[in-house]
């Protein structure tokens, strides 16, 4: 049997850049369609009844697929519309163009994991969606940070080792690179939830731990006012491309990160009841 030769590192990096460009192109097509629809006369879909707001690398893609399979739910035209974060200036008509016209018993939603982290989103969402509900997933922040790093590496965004990336994060954040390199910052969940609670109220935000997603799926449906429905399977969905090589999450780095997250984790337990 013929064995395929391993590609040089340069080829792998080029392939990752190509994949990132394809992702961007798909997003541009989706945005273009929304603009076209928003420019047409006639009815647009109503605003969504609920949002998945994050956190990144915490199972939001899986939850998106589970809810999309519900017979009384319609998803937006694509995952991660980022209206309340990156595209807010496009206006509500553009946002509504992403949602289907639907009967009263059918609910619509979107999932943008950056919403939990972006400090501008809670106030915007509260103003536009005064009755909506919000679901957040949280995961061990150390594991989340490393998964985020692998995701950035796989897409060709991150040239540094994990240890060096952690050291570089404060300076990168100061330079405005919040989306790309916020490995530690995004794991401070309590800090982010406080903002959401201040703007929409704690009763409208459900927080579920990633490892309990399938066990708590019925509770999520109850919170959203949806009848119980079991998807065909609870398969794990992810968009991460795996990166070859041994883990860079060494015991020393794990201990360092656990110490950094300790205070926030204690506060989070108080906010969500354990």
C-alpha positions, 0 to 999 in steps of 0.5 A: 500500500502506498504511503503518503509522504508527510508535507513540509511545515511550509506546505502545512502553513499554506494549507492552513492559510488557504482554509482560513481564506475559505472560511472568510469567503463563506462569511462574505457570501453569507453577509452579502446575501443578508445585505441583498435580502435586507434591501428588498421590500416585504417581510423580514423574519422577526428578531430571535427569541434566544441566543447562544452567547458563548463561550468559545471552545466550550461546546457552542457548536454542539448546542447549535446543532442540537437546537437546530434539530428541534422541530419548533426552532429555526436557526439563523442563516449561519453560525456566528452572525456577530451582529451585536459585536462586529456588525452592529453598525449594519442595523437591525434590518440587516440582522433580521434578514438572517432570520426566517419568517415563521409562525408564532410557535416557532422560535429562532436563534443564533450562536455567536460565542464572542458575545459573552466576552465582548463588553459592548454586547450585553447593553446592545442585546438588552436594548434590541432583545428585551424579552430574549433569553441567553445561554452560556456554556463554560468549560474548565478555563485551562482546557479552554485556553489550550483548545483556543490556542490549538484553534488559532494555530490550526487556522494559521493565526498563532506563530508562538508556542503556547507558553510564549503566547500566554506571556504575550497575551497582555501586550496583545490585548493592549494592542486590541487583539482581543478576538485572536489571542485572548486565551486567558481573558476569555476564561474569566467567566464570572467577570463576563457574566457580571456584565450580562447580569447587569444589563439583562438580569441573571434570570434571563441567562442560563449557564451550563458547564460543558461537561454537563451539556447532554445531561442538562439539555432538557433543562436548556429546553425548559429555560427556552420554553421549548418542548422536550425533544431529543436530537438523533444523537448527542455527537460532539461537533467542532470546527477545530482542525487538529494540530500535530505534535505533543501537547504543550499544556505542560503540568507547570503551565496547567498549574500556572493557569489554574492559579490565575483562574482560581479567584474567578472560578470561585466567584463563578461557582457563587454566580451559578450555584456550584 
